[in-house]
């Protein structure tokens, strides 16, 4: 399991007080915004003993570490939701964002997280010769207004891939195990791609990555944010899935 790295970018609800002051929402509206955006409990669902977990410690309304740092490279910046959100999910203003403020926020929140993620991948590569990243997310059962893919019904589990970094064996293993447990799947829909640190992106095939997105209807009440009785079943399923991916990724010729 030492070569498996679990990346959890959107589980936190933490907003520093000084950042909260710059958000143009009252407490009730902010609570609704975070309820819609935060991948609640994914840090509890995606756990495997012996595997490292890198969790972004702040809410994505503070900073979204899954976006490209440069808005020129980030399609979601066109709707005001690049690495630092300027807009709410419905397009209304979230904050007044100047380039200077944006850069300071990136330096404070985005850069340290990516440095930690890159460092973790490097350490695993040095120790094991390869690294498997599982990019852990969840998504609402009903598409949010800003989402490009508005199709319904949505699958139970979305598998995001990279042609360069995601082996077919990894995807087929996830699909097989999901289907055997009664979960429906789609590839790269409603979301596509998976996280790879920029140092290794499209440059080092030793870094493998797959995104696993859970439909929130599987484990939480989307109107309250509370856990459902099915939470523990999904957590146990994911533990078994991660264990199988770790075994699949394991190479007896390597140190790990």
C-alpha positions as a Python dict, from the first residue, in 0.01 Angstrom:
ca = {
    (1, 'X'): (0, 0, 0),
    (2, 'X'): (302, 229, 34),
    (3, 'X'): (299, 317, -337),
    (4, 'X'): (-67, 429, -323),
    (5, 'X'): (-136, 799, -262),
    (6, 'X'): (-490, 919, -189),
    (7, 'X'): (-553, 1282, -283),
    (8, 'X'): (-855, 1449, -116),
    (9, 'X'): (-889, 1808, -241),
    (10, 'X'): (-1247, 1908, -161),
    (11, 'X'): (-1348, 1758, 176),
    (12, 'X'): (-1277, 2053, 405),
    (13, 'X'): (-1523, 2323, 512),
    (14, 'X'): (-1255, 2539, 679),
    (15, 'X'): (-1251, 2908, 586),
    (16, 'X'): (-999, 3138, 761),
    (17, 'X'): (-1158, 3441, 926),
    (18, 'X'): (-979, 3694, 707),
    (19, 'X'): (-1089, 3511, 391),
    (20, 'X'): (-1447, 3490, 521),
    (21, 'X'): (-1455, 3869, 546),
    (22, 'X'): (-1398, 3898, 172),
    (23, 'X'): (-1683, 3664, 75),
    (24, 'X'): (-1997, 3851, -33),
    (25, 'X'): (-2246, 3609, 125),
    (26, 'X'): (-2424, 3601, 458),
    (27, 'X'): (-2377, 3292, 675),
    (28, 'X'): (-2690, 3119, 548),
    (29, 'X'): (-2604, 3162, 182),
    (30, 'X'): (-2243, 3059, 244),
    (31, 'X'): (-2362, 2743, 419),
    (32, 'X'): (-2576, 2657, 114),
    (33, 'X'): (-2286, 2730, -121),
    (34, 'X'): (-2048, 2504, 68),
    (35, 'X'): (-2314, 2232, 100),
    (36, 'X'): (-2335, 2226, -279),
    (37, 'X'): (-1960, 2242, -342),
    (38, 'X'): (-1783, 2047, -67),
    (39, 'X'): (-1711, 1676, -116),
    (40, 'X'): (-1811, 1601, 242),
    (41, 'X'): (-1662, 1299, 416),
    (42, 'X'): (-1444, 1190, 124),
    (43, 'X'): (-1147, 1200, 364),
    (44, 'X'): (-1330, 940, 576),
    (45, 'X'): (-1447, 727, 283),
    (46, 'X'): (-1114, 696, 100),
    (47, 'X'): (-887, 538, 358),
    (48, 'X'): (-648, 244, 328),
    (49, 'X'): (-406, 140, 598),
    (50, 'X'): (-49, 196, 485),
    (51, 'X'): (-146, 439, 210),
    (52, 'X'): (-67, 809, 239),
    (53, 'X'): (-354, 1058, 221),
    (54, 'X'): (-292, 1418, 115),
    (55, 'X'): (-592, 1634, 214),
    (56, 'X'): (-638, 2000, 125),
    (57, 'X'): (-709, 2168, 457),
    (58, 'X'): (-931, 2450, 330),
    (59, 'X'): (-1272, 2477, 171),
    (60, 'X'): (-1273, 2504, -206),
    (61, 'X'): (-1446, 2844, -184),
    (62, 'X'): (-1111, 2957, -39),
    (63, 'X'): (-904, 2791, -311),
    (64, 'X'): (-955, 2497, -546),
    (65, 'X'): (-631, 2298, -575),
    (66, 'X'): (-774, 2079, -854),
    (67, 'X'): (-777, 2369, -1098),
    (68, 'X'): (-481, 2476, -1306),
    (69, 'X'): (-298, 2762, -1138),
    (70, 'X'): (-300, 2977, -1451),
    (71, 'X'): (-650, 3082, -1556),
    (72, 'X'): (-537, 3071, -1917),
    (73, 'X'): (-510, 2692, -1882),
    (74, 'X'): (-825, 2646, -1674),
    (75, 'X'): (-1160, 2615, -1859),
    (76, 'X'): (-1360, 2675, -1538),
    (77, 'X'): (-1211, 3024, -1512),
    (78, 'X'): (-1453, 3120, -1790),
    (79, 'X'): (-1737, 3089, -1538),
    (80, 'X'): (-1542, 3256, -1259),
    (81, 'X'): (-1439, 2930, -1095),
    (82, 'X'): (-1068, 2894, -1158),
    (83, 'X'): (-825, 2816, -878),
    (84, 'X'): (-968, 3111, -682),
    (85, 'X'): (-1342, 3144, -729),
    (86, 'X'): (-1483, 3485, -818),
    (87, 'X'): (-1835, 3351, -876),
    (88, 'X'): (-2093, 3139, -698),
    (89, 'X'): (-2239, 2822, -844),
    (90, 'X'): (-2521, 3027, -1002),
    (91, 'X'): (-2285, 3286, -1152),
    (92, 'X'): (-2345, 3563, -898),
    (93, 'X'): (-2036, 3725, -743),
    (94, 'X'): (-1863, 3539, -460),
    (95, 'X'): (-1587, 3792, -395),
    (96, 'X'): (-1420, 4093, -545),
    (97, 'X'): (-1105, 3946, -695),
    (98, 'X'): (-812, 4149, -821),
    (99, 'X'): (-505, 3989, -976),
    (100, 'X'): (-300, 4095, -675),
    (101, 'X'): (-541, 3935, -428),
    (102, 'X'): (-562, 3624, -643),
    (103, 'X'): (-185, 3582, -654),
    (104, 'X'): (-152, 3627, -277),
    (105, 'X'): (-420, 3362, -218),
    (106, 'X'): (-253, 3120, -457),
    (107, 'X'): (80, 3166, -280),
    (108, 'X'): (-86, 3111, 58),
    (109, 'X'): (-313, 2816, -20),
    (110, 'X'): (-253, 2662, -362),
    (111, 'X'): (126, 2652, -381),
    (112, 'X'): (191, 2485, -42),
    (113, 'X'): (-63, 2212, -115),
    (114, 'X'): (87, 2134, -455),
    (115, 'X'): (437, 2140, -309),
    (116, 'X'): (328, 1884, -48),
    (117, 'X'): (158, 1668, -311),
    (118, 'X'): (459, 1679, -543),
    (119, 'X'): (694, 1601, -254),
    (120, 'X'): (482, 1301, -153),
    (121, 'X'): (485, 1162, -507),
    (122, 'X'): (861, 1213, -528),
    (123, 'X'): (917, 1029, -198),
    (124, 'X'): (703, 737, -313),
    (125, 'X'): (885, 721, -646),
    (126, 'X'): (1221, 721, -469),
    (127, 'X'): (1110, 442, -236),
    (128, 'X'): (896, 229, -466),
    (129, 'X'): (988, 319, -823),
    (130, 'X'): (630, 414, -907),
    (131, 'X'): (326, 583, -758),
    (132, 'X'): (-49, 538, -796),
    (133, 'X'): (-263, 844, -719),
    (134, 'X'): (-631, 798, -638),
    (135, 'X'): (-799, 1136, -676),
    (136, 'X'): (-1097, 1122, -438),
    (137, 'X'): (-1414, 1323, -500),
    (138, 'X'): (-1791, 1326, -474),
    (139, 'X'): (-2059, 1504, -676),
    (140, 'X'): (-2423, 1610, -639),
    (141, 'X'): (-2693, 1389, -783),
    (142, 'X'): (-2850, 1692, -957),
    (143, 'X'): (-2604, 1893, -1172),
    (144, 'X'): (-2508, 2234, -1037),
    (145, 'X'): (-2589, 2535, -1257),
    (146, 'X'): (-2230, 2597, -1369),
    (147, 'X'): (-2163, 2238, -1476),
    (148, 'X'): (-2120, 2173, -1845),
    (149, 'X'): (-2266, 1822, -1827),
    (150, 'X'): (-2632, 1858, -1724),
    (151, 'X'): (-2737, 1505, -1822),
    (152, 'X'): (-2949, 1299, -1585),
    (153, 'X'): (-2967, 1047, -1435),
    (154, 'X'): (-2611, 1051, -1311),
    (155, 'X'): (-2409, 736, -1238),
    (156, 'X'): (-2325, 614, -889),
    (157, 'X'): (-1955, 641, -960),
    (158, 'X'): (-1764, 843, -1220),
    (159, 'X'): (-1414, 728, -1319),
    (160, 'X'): (-1184, 1003, -1443),
    (161, 'X'): (-886, 905, -1653),
    (162, 'X'): (-580, 1030, -1836),
    (163, 'X'): (-468, 862, -2157),
    (164, 'X'): (-108, 893, -2035),
    (165, 'X'): (-138, 821, -1662),
    (166, 'X'): (-434, 580, -1625),
    (167, 'X'): (-382, 214, -1722),
    (168, 'X'): (-683, 36, -1867),
    (169, 'X'): (-639, -240, -1609),
    (170, 'X'): (-703, 13, -1332),
    (171, 'X'): (-1027, 137, -1489),
    (172, 'X'): (-1156, -212, -1568),
    (173, 'X'): (-1080, -323, -1212),
    (174, 'X'): (-1282, -34, -1070),
    (175, 'X'): (-1569, -103, -1308),
    (176, 'X'): (-1573, -474, -1234),
    (177, 'X'): (-1576, -427, -859),
    (178, 'X'): (-1840, -150, -877),
    (179, 'X'): (-2073, -352, -1096),
    (180, 'X'): (-2033, -660, -876),
    (181, 'X'): (-2151, -448, -582),
    (182, 'X'): (-2447, -296, -764),
    (183, 'X'): (-2296, 46, -841),
    (184, 'X'): (-2336, 202, -1186),
    (185, 'X'): (-2034, 369, -1349),
    (186, 'X'): (-1938, 602, -1630),
    (187, 'X'): (-1598, 695, -1765),
    (188, 'X'): (-1512, 1066, -1772),
    (189, 'X'): (-1875, 1166, -1725),
    (190, 'X'): (-2003, 1384, -1574),
    (191, 'X'): (-1640, 1473, -1489),
    (192, 'X'): (-1316, 1392, -1665),
    (193, 'X'): (-945, 1374, -1596),
    (194, 'X'): (-744, 1308, -1283),
    (195, 'X'): (-482, 1481, -1070),
    (196, 'X'): (-111, 1453, -1148),
    (197, 'X'): (142, 1705, -1012),
    (198, 'X'): (265, 1937, -1285),
    (199, 'X'): (624, 1813, -1246),
    (200, 'X'): (516, 1470, -1364),
    (201, 'X'): (212, 1551, -1579),
    (202, 'X'): (246, 1387, -1923),
    (203, 'X'): (616, 1343, -1849),
    (204, 'X'): (661, 1039, -1622),
    (205, 'X'): (466, 718, -1676),
    (206, 'X'): (580, 588, -1336),
    (207, 'X'): (311, 818, -1194),
    (208, 'X'): (-29, 659, -1250),
    (209, 'X'): (-353, 827, -1153),
    (210, 'X'): (-728, 769, -1154),
    (211, 'X'): (-1012, 987, -1029),
    (212, 'X'): (-1297, 823, -839),
    (213, 'X'): (-1607, 1043, -801),
    (214, 'X'): (-1892, 925, -576),
    (215, 'X'): (-2250, 1032, -627),
    (216, 'X'): (-2343, 1188, -293),
    (217, 'X'): (-2680, 1013, -293),
    (218, 'X'): (-2485, 699, -201),
    (219, 'X'): (-2380, 822, 141),
    (220, 'X'): (-2525, 1159, 247),
    (221, 'X'): (-2843, 1363, 268),
    (222, 'X'): (-2773, 1640, 19),
    (223, 'X'): (-3020, 1878, 187),
    (224, 'X'): (-2863, 1855, 534),
    (225, 'X'): (-2510, 1727, 476),
    (226, 'X'): (-2565, 1439, 716),
    (227, 'X'): (-2445, 1083, 666),
    (228, 'X'): (-2689, 814, 554),
    (229, 'X'): (-2708, 464, 698),
    (230, 'X'): (-2539, 343, 378),
    (231, 'X'): (-2221, 536, 463),
    (232, 'X'): (-2041, 245, 627),
    (233, 'X'): (-2123, 8, 340),
    (234, 'X'): (-1972, 249, 88),
    (235, 'X'): (-1666, 306, 308),
    (236, 'X'): (-1609, -70, 334),
    (237, 'X'): (-1654, -110, -41),
    (238, 'X'): (-1399, 162, -111),
    (239, 'X'): (-1151, 12, 133),
    (240, 'X'): (-1169, -315, -57),
    (241, 'X'): (-1141, -137, -391),
    (242, 'X'): (-836, 60, -281),
    (243, 'X'): (-677, -257, -150),
    (244, 'X'): (-732, -428, -486),
    (245, 'X'): (-589, -131, -674),
    (246, 'X'): (-286, -140, -446),
    (247, 'X'): (-233, -508, -516),
    (248, 'X'): (-277, -447, -889),
    (249, 'X'): (-20, -172, -874),
    (250, 'X'): (226, -367, -665),
    (251, 'X'): (536, -496, -841),
    (252, 'X'): (735, -753, -647),
    (253, 'X'): (1052, -639, -821),
    (254, 'X'): (1024, -298, -658),
    (255, 'X'): (1111, -204, -302),
    (256, 'X'): (741, -157, -216),
}
